[in-house]
């Protein structure tokens, strides 16, 4: 039988990489998305796919920071960092960073003391370790749904706009 920490680690992995019960994972949604598409804003007032990827990176980083004892909240610019100039290379780097931070968080969750799951990670934040571990997973899936809608909107935009010469 799996431990609670193993189940939390597995859910972090499934939410990012696949076999999530709800539908497509973050990486499944990102499959086939180009840098140009990731940077686009097909829905007025909504973040881009790329901005959401950077936001998820900051979210993983926040929980890792708290695991290290740092209870500071993210600033607006940390929570929604600027995306780099769109290029295939920088898009690949952003997605790679997302994968790396998820892997680091899964490793940290897997080695977290089971007896501390109901304790806050840091005194400044009232949420328990368990709530933060499952919450970061839920947050990723929330944004996966948004990115799926953005990707769908991009398809209708791309179909309506002729490609550049």
C-alpha positions in Angstrom: 0.0 0.0 0.0 1.2 3.5 -0.9 1.9 6.0 1.8 0.2 9.4 1.8 3.4 11.1 0.7 3.7 8.7 -2.2 0.2 9.4 -3.2 0.8 13.2 -3.1 4.0 12.8 -5.1 2.1 10.7 -7.6 -0.6 13.3 -8.0 2.0 16.0 -8.6 3.5 13.9 -11.3 0.1 13.0 -12.9 -1.0 16.6 -12.9 2.1 17.6 -14.9 3.0 14.6 -17.0 -0.2 12.6 -17.6 -2.6 10.0 -16.6 -4.6 12.5 -14.6 -8.2 11.3 -14.1 -9.7 14.6 -14.9 -8.4 14.9 -18.4 -5.2 16.2 -20.0 -2.2 17.1 -17.8 -0.3 20.3 -18.1 2.3 18.8 -20.5 -0.4 17.1 -22.5 -2.1 20.5 -23.0 1.2 22.0 -24.0 2.0 19.4 -26.6 2.3 21.0 -30.0 2.1 24.5 -28.7 4.7 26.7 -30.4 6.5 29.7 -28.8 4.4 32.1 -30.9 1.2 30.4 -29.7 2.3 30.2 -26.1 3.0 34.0 -26.1 -0.3 34.9 -27.8 -3.3 36.4 -26.0 -6.3 34.9 -27.9 -8.7 35.8 -25.1 -8.8 39.5 -24.2 -7.8 40.1 -20.6 -6.6 36.5 -20.0 -3.0 35.5 -19.4 -1.2 33.7 -22.2 -0.2 30.0 -22.0 3.4 31.0 -21.5 2.5 33.4 -18.6 0.6 30.5 -17.0 3.6 28.2 -17.4 5.8 30.8 -15.7 3.2 31.3 -13.0 3.2 27.5 -12.3 7.0 27.6 -12.1 6.7 30.3 -9.4 4.1 28.3 -7.6 6.3 25.2 -7.4 9.1 27.6 -6.3 7.0 29.0 -3.6 6.3 25.7 -2.0 9.9 24.7 -2.3 10.9 28.0 -0.7 8.5 27.3 2.2 9.9 23.8 2.6 13.3 25.6 3.1 11.8 27.7 5.9 11.1 30.9 3.9 7.6 32.1 4.6 7.6 35.2 2.4 4.7 35.6 0.0 5.3 36.0 -3.7 5.3 39.5 -5.0 3.1 40.2 -8.1 6.1 40.1 -10.4 7.3 36.8 -8.8 3.9 35.2 -9.0 3.3 36.3 -12.6 6.8 36.8 -14.0 7.4 38.4 -17.4 7.9 36.0 -20.2 11.0 36.2 -22.4 11.0 37.3 -25.9 9.2 34.5 -27.8 11.6 32.0 -29.4 11.6 28.3 -29.7 14.6 28.1 -27.4 13.2 30.2 -24.6 9.8 28.4 -24.8 11.7 25.0 -24.5 13.6 26.5 -21.5 10.4 27.6 -19.8 8.8 24.2 -20.2 12.0 22.4 -19.0 12.1 24.6 -15.9 8.5 23.7 -15.2 9.4 20.0 -15.4 12.5 20.5 -13.3 10.7 22.4 -10.5 7.9 19.7 -10.5 10.6 17.0 -10.2 12.3 18.9 -7.3 9.0 19.3 -5.5 8.1 15.7 -6.0 11.4 14.7 -4.5 10.9 17.1 -1.6 7.4 15.8 -0.9 8.6 12.2 -1.1 11.1 12.8 1.6 9.0 15.0 3.8 8.4 13.7 7.3 5.0 12.0 7.4 4.3 13.1 10.9 4.5 16.8 9.8 1.8 16.7 7.1 -0.7 18.4 9.4 1.7 21.1 10.5 2.3 24.4 8.6 5.5 24.5 6.6 6.3 27.9 8.0 4.7 30.0 10.8 3.8 32.9 8.4 1.5 30.7 6.3 -1.5 29.0 8.1 -1.8 26.1 5.6 -0.6 22.7 6.5 2.0 20.9 4.5 -0.6 18.5 3.2 -2.8 21.4 2.0 0.1 23.1 0.2 1.2 19.8 -1.5 -2.3 19.0 -2.7 -3.1 22.7 -3.3 -0.1 23.1 -5.7 -1.4 20.1 -7.6 -4.9 21.5 -7.8 -3.5 24.8 -8.9 -1.6 23.2 -11.7 -4.8 21.5 -12.9 -6.7 24.7 -12.7 -4.2 26.4 -15.0 -4.1 23.3 -17.3 -7.8 23.8 -17.9 -7.2 27.5 -18.7 -4.4 26.6 -21.0 -6.6 24.0 -22.8 -9.2 26.8 -23.4 -6.5 29.1 -24.6 -5.1 26.5 -27.0 -8.6 25.9 -28.3 -9.1 29.6 -28.8 -5.7 29.8 -30.6 -7.0 27.1 -33.0 -9.9 29.3 -34.0 -7.7 32.4 -34.3 -5.1 30.5 -36.3 -7.8 29.2 -38.7 -9.2 32.7 -39.2 -5.9 34.5 -39.8 -3.9 33.6 -42.8 -0.2 32.6 -42.1 2.4 35.3 -42.7 4.2 35.2 -46.0 
